Amino acid sequence: MTRTAAALLLVACGLAGGCAMSAPAAGETLGAAASPTAALDALAREALAAVDAAPQDVDKLTAASKVLFQAADLRLQQATVAWLDANPDADLAAVLAADDQLDDAVRTAVASLCQRGLELADQAAGAGPDQVAARLHQALHLSLLAWANGPARSLFAGYGPKLVRAIDAAVALDANHDGGAPLRLQGRFRGKAPWPYGDAAVARQALQRAAELAPLPVNLLFLGDVLAAAGEVDAAAVPWRAATTAVADESTRWSAALLQELARRRLAASRR
């Protein structure tokens, strides 16, 4: 992006009061995708109905935020594997960046679910500021909103500092929570984010800790990715290979088979 284009975008965002993409309500997105998401979407609808019945219940707010993130993440991973299916000869760099190639329909669906999920997490955090689950889901939804909006929109919508604050709060409260999810998110964000948020050393340390604590497919996949980003492809193959047979926990089970497949695609690409 040129300086002129960036300046124009900044002005436009300032006039609009923010530059995040618009997306339909979560209720319009749930049930609108193909059958692989149907069971999870049904759980999300139930969770949202439970919030409607008890809008001040922190546990119900957090549970609904969690399942909305799972539904968003499932769509993201499905679309990523589909892109790789359509590009079977992609090299390792392209495989690692496959989610950057996904179209606006996927991004809009993810943003729809995560906007509502973030609202619920914000409510839960406001009612119980020391609850790590609420802080974690603020960070998780912000991470996918930043992905859905892309670098320029996310920059001007201020997602970077919001995401850093949410991740740091979750890590400070309980870094080991839910299979090392705060560490996993910290490592993933610091490993992929541009300056001033990127930090390869912090990313590596966080993901190594997460994988040691809970050798889940997602923790191992992300650890391999940060090693590959450092040029250590042979070392990255070790956690990627482990990810292909690792067992997921309750929070990550919906996307686990897709994450295992992504690990296999990375291994295949690294051998080409």
C-alpha positions as CSV (number, residue, x, y, z in Angstrom):
1,M,0.0,0.0,0.0
2,T,1.4,3.4,-0.9
3,R,1.6,6.2,1.6
4,T,-1.1,8.1,-0.3
5,A,-3.4,5.2,-0.2
6,A,-2.8,4.6,3.5
7,A,-3.5,8.2,4.2
8,L,-6.7,8.2,2.3
9,L,-7.8,5.0,4.1
10,L,-7.0,6.6,7.4
11,V,-9.1,9.6,6.6
12,A,-12.0,7.4,5.5
13,C,-11.8,5.3,8.6
14,G,-11.7,8.3,10.8
15,L,-14.8,9.7,9.1
16,A,-16.6,6.4,9.5
17,G,-15.7,6.1,13.2
18,G,-13.7,2.8,12.5
19,C,-12.9,0.7,9.5
20,A,-14.0,-2.9,10.5
21,M,-15.9,-4.7,7.8
22,S,-19.7,-4.9,8.2
23,A,-21.2,-8.4,8.6
24,P,-24.7,-9.9,9.1
25,A,-25.9,-10.8,12.5
26,A,-24.7,-14.1,13.9
27,G,-28.1,-15.6,13.7
28,E,-28.2,-15.1,9.9
29,T,-24.8,-16.9,9.6
30,L,-25.6,-19.9,11.8
31,G,-27.2,-22.6,9.7
32,A,-26.3,-20.9,6.4
33,A,-23.3,-23.0,5.7
34,A,-23.0,-26.6,4.5
35,S,-23.8,-29.6,6.6
36,P,-20.4,-30.1,8.4
37,T,-21.2,-27.1,10.5
38,A,-24.8,-28.0,11.2
39,A,-24.3,-29.8,14.6
40,L,-22.1,-27.0,15.9
41,D,-24.4,-24.3,14.6
42,A,-27.3,-26.0,16.5
43,L,-25.3,-25.8,19.7
44,A,-24.6,-22.2,19.0
45,R,-28.2,-21.4,18.6
46,E,-29.0,-23.1,21.9
47,A,-26.3,-21.2,23.6
48,L,-27.6,-17.9,22.3
49,A,-31.1,-18.8,23.4
50,A,-29.8,-19.5,26.9
51,V,-28.2,-16.1,27.0
52,D,-31.5,-14.5,25.9
53,A,-33.2,-16.2,28.8
54,A,-30.5,-15.2,31.3
55,P,-28.6,-12.2,29.9
56,Q,-26.6,-11.5,33.1
57,D,-25.4,-15.1,33.6
58,V,-21.6,-15.0,33.2
59,D,-21.3,-18.8,32.6
60,K,-24.0,-18.7,29.8
61,L,-22.4,-15.6,28.2
62,T,-19.0,-17.3,28.2
63,A,-20.4,-20.6,26.9
64,A,-22.1,-18.9,24.0
65,S,-19.0,-16.9,23.2
66,K,-17.0,-20.1,23.2
67,V,-19.3,-22.0,20.8
68,L,-19.5,-19.0,18.4
69,F,-15.7,-19.0,18.2
70,Q,-15.7,-22.7,17.5
71,A,-18.2,-22.2,14.7
72,A,-16.1,-19.4,13.2
73,D,-12.9,-21.4,13.5
74,L,-14.5,-24.4,11.9
75,R,-15.5,-22.3,8.9
76,L,-12.0,-20.9,8.6
77,Q,-10.3,-24.3,8.7
78,Q,-12.8,-25.9,6.3
79,A,-12.2,-23.1,3.8
80,T,-8.4,-23.4,4.2
81,V,-8.4,-27.1,3.5
82,A,-10.7,-26.4,0.5
83,W,-8.2,-23.9,-0.9
84,L,-5.4,-26.4,-0.5
85,D,-7.5,-29.0,-2.3
86,A,-7.8,-26.6,-5.2
87,N,-4.1,-25.8,-5.2
88,P,-2.4,-29.2,-4.7
89,D,1.0,-28.1,-5.9
90,A,1.3,-25.1,-3.5
91,D,4.8,-24.8,-2.0
92,L,5.3,-24.7,1.8
93,A,5.2,-20.9,1.9
94,A,1.8,-20.9,0.2
95,V,0.5,-23.7,2.4
96,L,1.5,-21.8,5.5
97,A,-0.3,-18.7,4.2
98,A,-3.3,-20.4,2.7
99,D,-5.8,-18.7,5.0
100,D,-4.7,-15.3,3.5
101,Q,-6.2,-16.5,0.1
102,L,-9.7,-17.1,1.4
103,D,-12.5,-15.0,-0.1
104,D,-14.8,-12.4,1.3
105,A,-17.7,-14.8,1.9
106,V,-15.6,-16.8,4.4
107,R,-14.3,-13.6,6.0
108,T,-17.8,-12.2,6.3
109,A,-19.2,-15.4,7.9
110,V,-16.3,-15.4,10.4
111,A,-16.7,-11.7,11.2
112,S,-20.5,-12.2,11.8
113,L,-20.0,-14.9,14.4
114,C,-17.0,-13.2,16.0
115,Q,-18.6,-9.8,16.4
116,R,-21.4,-11.4,18.4
117,G,-19.0,-13.6,20.3
118,L,-16.9,-10.6,21.2
119,E,-20.0,-8.8,22.5
120,L,-20.8,-11.7,24.8
121,A,-17.2,-12.1,26.0
122,D,-17.1,-8.3,26.7
123,Q,-20.3,-8.7,28.8
124,A,-18.8,-11.7,30.7
125,A,-15.5,-9.9,31.3
126,G,-17.4,-6.8,32.6
127,A,-19.3,-8.9,35.1
128,G,-16.4,-11.1,36.1
129,P,-13.1,-9.3,35.3
130,D,-11.0,-12.0,36.9
131,Q,-12.5,-14.8,34.8
132,V,-9.8,-16.1,32.4
133,A,-12.4,-17.7,30.1
134,A,-14.0,-14.4,29.3
135,R,-10.6,-12.7,28.7
136,L,-9.5,-15.6,26.5
137,H,-12.6,-15.4,24.4
138,Q,-12.3,-11.7,24.0
139,A,-8.8,-12.4,22.6
140,L,-9.9,-15.3,20.4
141,H,-12.7,-13.4,18.8
142,L,-10.5,-10.3,18.2
143,S,-7.9,-12.5,16.6
144,L,-10.4,-13.8,14.0
145,L,-11.9,-10.4,13.5
146,A,-8.4,-9.1,12.7
147,W,-7.9,-11.9,10.3
148,A,-11.3,-11.4,8.6
149,N,-10.7,-7.7,8.2
150,G,-7.1,-8.0,6.9
151,P,-4.1,-6.0,7.9
152,A,-5.1,-2.5,6.7
153,R,-8.7,-2.5,8.1
154,S,-7.5,-4.1,11.3
155,L,-4.8,-1.5,11.7
156,F,-7.2,1.4,11.5
157,A,-9.9,-0.3,13.5
158,G,-7.5,-0.6,16.4
159,Y,-7.6,-4.4,16.7
160,G,-3.8,-4.7,17.4
161,P,-3.7,-3.0,20.9
162,K,-7.1,-4.5,21.9
163,L,-5.9,-7.9,21.0
164,V,-2.6,-7.5,22.9
165,R,-4.4,-6.3,26.0
166,A,-6.8,-9.3,25.9
167,I,-4.1,-11.8,25.3
168,D,-1.9,-10.4,28.0
169,A,-4.9,-10.4,30.5
170,A,-5.7,-14.1,29.8
171,V,-2.0,-15.1,30.1
172,A,-1.7,-13.2,33.4
173,L,-4.8,-14.8,34.8
174,D,-3.9,-18.4,33.8
175,A,-1.6,-19.1,31.0
176,N,-2.4,-22.9,31.2
177,H,-6.1,-22.5,31.0
178,D,-8.0,-24.7,28.6
179,G,-5.1,-26.7,27.1
180,G,-2.8,-23.7,27.1
181,A,-5.1,-21.6,25.0
182,P,-3.8,-18.3,26.2
183,L,-0.2,-19.4,25.4
184,R,-1.3,-20.8,22.1
185,L,-3.0,-17.5,21.1
186,Q,-0.1,-15.4,22.4
187,G,2.4,-17.5,20.3
188,R,0.3,-17.5,17.2
189,F,-0.3,-13.8,17.3
190,R,3.3,-12.8,18.1
191,G,4.5,-15.2,15.5
192,K,2.4,-13.9,12.6
193,A,1.8,-10.3,13.5
194,P,3.8,-7.5,11.8
195,W,5.8,-4.9,13.7
196,P,5.3,-3.6,16.4
197,Y,3.4,-6.7,17.7
198,G,5.5,-9.5,16.2
199,D,8.0,-11.2,18.4
200,A,9.5,-14.5,17.2
201,A,11.2,-15.3,20.5
202,V,8.0,-14.8,22.6
203,A,6.0,-16.8,20.0
204,R,8.4,-19.7,20.1
205,Q,8.5,-19.9,23.9
206,A,4.7,-19.6,24.3
207,L,4.0,-22.3,21.7
208,Q,6.6,-24.7,23.1
209,R,5.1,-24.3,26.6
210,A,1.6,-24.8,25.2
211,A,2.6,-28.0,23.3
212,E,4.4,-29.4,26.4
213,L,1.4,-28.7,28.5
214,A,-1.2,-30.0,26.1
215,P,0.0,-31.8,22.9
216,L,-3.2,-31.0,21.0
217,P,-3.3,-30.9,17.2
218,V,-3.6,-27.1,17.2
219,N,-0.8,-26.5,19.7
220,L,1.6,-28.8,17.7
221,L,0.5,-27.4,14.4
222,F,1.2,-23.8,15.5
223,L,4.5,-24.8,17.1
224,G,5.6,-26.3,13.8
225,D,4.6,-23.1,12.0
226,V,6.7,-20.8,14.2
227,L,9.7,-23.1,13.7
228,A,9.2,-23.1,10.0
229,A,9.0,-19.3,10.0
230,A,12.4,-19.3,11.6
231,G,13.7,-21.4,8.8
232,E,13.9,-24.6,10.8
233,V,11.7,-26.8,8.5
234,D,13.2,-30.1,9.6
235,A,12.5,-29.2,13.2
236,A,9.0,-28.1,12.3
237,A,8.3,-31.5,10.8
238,V,8.5,-33.0,14.3
239,P,5.5,-31.3,15.8
240,W,3.6,-31.3,12.5
241,R,4.0,-35.1,12.4
242,A,2.8,-35.4,16.0
243,A,-0.2,-33.2,15.2
244,T,-1.4,-35.7,12.6
245,T,-2.3,-38.3,15.3
246,A,-2.7,-36.1,18.4
247,V,-5.9,-36.2,20.3
248,A,-8.0,-33.0,20.7
249,D,-9.7,-31.7,23.8
250,E,-13.3,-30.6,24.1
251,S,-12.5,-27.0,23.1
252,T,-10.7,-27.9,19.9
253,R,-12.4,-31.1,18.8
254,W,-14.6,-29.5,16.2
255,S,-11.7,-28.4,14.0
256,A,-9.3,-31.2,15.0
257,A,-9.6,-33.4,11.9
258,L,-9.0,-30.3,9.7
259,L,-6.0,-29.2,11.7
260,Q,-4.6,-32.7,11.4
261,E,-5.1,-32.5,7.7
262,L,-3.3,-29.1,7.6
263,A,-0.4,-30.7,9.4
264,R,-0.3,-33.4,6.7
265,R,-0.3,-30.8,3.9
266,R,2.6,-29.0,5.6
267,L,4.6,-32.2,5.8
268,A,3.9,-33.0,2.1
269,A,4.8,-29.5,1.0
270,S,8.0,-29.5,3.0
271,R,9.1,-32.6,1.1
272,R,8.5,-31.1,-2.4
